[in-house]
Amino acid sequence: MTGRAAIVLQARMGSTRLPGKSLAPIAGRTLLARVVERLRVRADLPVVLATTTLLEDDLLCEEAERLEIAVLRGSADDVLGRYAFAASVLGVSAIVRATADNPAVDLDAPYRTLEILQRSGADYVVDYGLPLGGTVEAIAVPALVRAAALATDASDREHVTPFLRRDARSRAVDSLPPSALRRPDLRFTVDTADDLDYMRRVYQEAGGSVSPAPLGDFIAAADRLRHRDDLRPGADVR
């Protein structure tokens, strides 16, 4: 892999639907810790927490210190600007964008997307077909900086990549992960209390609390849980 890169992980305590979720426990560790341990497994890249300057996010900074990852802080609303700032401080040519609400992110996703980004000369790469919450996004820093300079819509500033993906000056490429992992019918992200409860069940079923389990183990666990739920009359089946 050529060029310098880093994984920039966004998190905040002020989630509208599930406040404080980044520090919620899952299989004995915080959600943030679970994501960080997975991002570190395959890719030999620094992981940097990008959070806000709000006082409530001091708690995330304390957790990041325990996890021995660096922290950069910026606007609560302008996440695109936060990422551009992180890229400039880190002095990298590419970043992997990850979010702290995806505790089953594929172990190979950072390396896979970065390798395609750099081999193809694309500006943006994302996996196609993984469970929701299973992938990351690889972004060339010049394209990220251009998006930060040009995007004016509040939604573009908050969600980071929509402007970049539709900008005619940027080249976006879909990565095709292994076929066994292509399960877009599954949801492995945490937005609500129900999502958190579900991911705790999946973790327990997959045995992912001791060491980071491959995404395939989580998929198999979700299928087993679904099968058992299907056998229970009146169960709330995902």
Buried (B, 14 or more C-beta within 10 A) or exposed (E): BEEBBBBBBBBBBEBEEBEBBBBBEBBEBBBBBBBBBBBBEBBEBBBBBBBBEBEBBEBBEEBBEEBEBBBBBBBBEBBBBBBBBBBBEBEBBBBBBBBBBBBBBBBBBBBBBBBBBBEEEBBBBBBEBBBBBBBBBBBBBEBBBBBBEEBEEEEBBBEBBBBBBEBEEBBBBBBEBEEEBBBEEBBBBBBEEEBBEBBBBBBBBBEBBEEBBBBBBBBBBBEEBBEEEEEEEEEEEB
